[in-house]
Amino acid sequence: MEKRKLGNSDMEITPVGFGAWAIGGSGWEFAWGAQDDANSINAIHKALDLGINWIDTAAAYGLGHSEEIVAQALQGRANRPYVFTKCSLRWDENGELVRNLKAESVRKEVEDSLRRLQTDVIDLYQIHWPNPDEQIEEGWAEMAKLKQEGKLRWIGVSNFSVSQMQRAMAIAPITSLQPPYSLVKPEVGEEILPFCQQQGIGVIVYSPMQSGLLTGKMSKERVANMPEDDWRKSDEEFTQPRLSRNLALADLLGEIGARHDVSAAVVSIAWTLHNPVVTAAIVGGRSARQVEGTIAAMDFRLSDAEVQEIESWLAANP
């Protein structure tokens, strides 16, 4: 099974990792609606059984719940996967998210994540969002210190600009960047990904299927029937006129996938992996069945001609 070295680390990771955002469940600002924990655990087990060797989560997902579910799923597993998590998004007593990158806050977040994940060391620890911007240096310096102390194996960033990465690199090396990257949101390919390539920074992209839009299973009716606490319901890509355009794109991906007996979801993931700068893609799963539906992305690759077919469609449908 193919594995790729992540940046300056010693980690060889599969091209697809398990994304644990949605399994955080409901009751917080960026929830995907209610989620059954047993289904989440089954999804993680299925992903690992099919060869995925890393999980990406965050403290904020479900206000700690996602990390706890990951820990439950890994209990008794002989071959423990790499576990990546994040800091900078905390929550107050009312469950409202707050941003903090002060050293004391980062250290507390690390200790809390270690406890929830039931581990002594975190394989990759990332700044979730670069805000407050003026605290980036303080937070990154503290993460470098925690790495030296052995609580973090490697440190990375998420949603950073080139200038923000340069500021962090002046303090300590960046192992990886986690940016949004999909056919709906390809913007990081212009400046940010080339910078990562030049600097040897690994790239693990999130939302390659644009949060379900490009799976081939989304529809106007399904969006209309989403629970009120599903953050996607108010996202511009899930509302008109963008929704119709995005669903038409998913139809094209389905047509390409049908030639190879794979889904539109797999094609959308493969498009991100076609970029040589991308080390791997995070693919969420809320059930074992969903994992089975996207696992072909571990091996399926688009031809240059198929990528050009997609690019031509995008140019005609901005």
Secondary structure as UniProt FT lines:
FT   STRAND          4..5
FT   TURN            7..8
FT   STRAND          12..13
FT   STRAND          16..19
FT   HELIX           22..24
FT   TURN            29..30
FT   HELIX           37..49
FT   TURN            50..51
FT   STRAND          54..56
FT   TURN            59..64
FT   HELIX           65..74
FT   TURN            75..76
FT   STRAND          82..87
FT   STRAND          89..91
FT   TURN            93..94
FT   STRAND          97..99
FT   HELIX           103..117
FT   STRAND          122..127
FT   HELIX           133..135
FT   HELIX           136..148
FT   TURN            149..150
FT   STRAND          152..158
FT   HELIX           162..169
FT   TURN            170..171
FT   STRAND          176..178
FT   HELIX           187..189
FT   TURN            190..191
FT   HELIX           192..199
FT   STRAND          202..206
FT   TURN            208..214
FT   HELIX           220..224
FT   TURN            228..229
FT   HELIX           231..234
FT   HELIX           236..238
FT   TURN            240..241
FT   HELIX           242..258
FT   TURN            259..261
FT   HELIX           264..274
FT   TURN            276..277
FT   STRAND          280..284
FT   HELIX           288..294
FT   HELIX           295..298
FT   HELIX           304..316
//
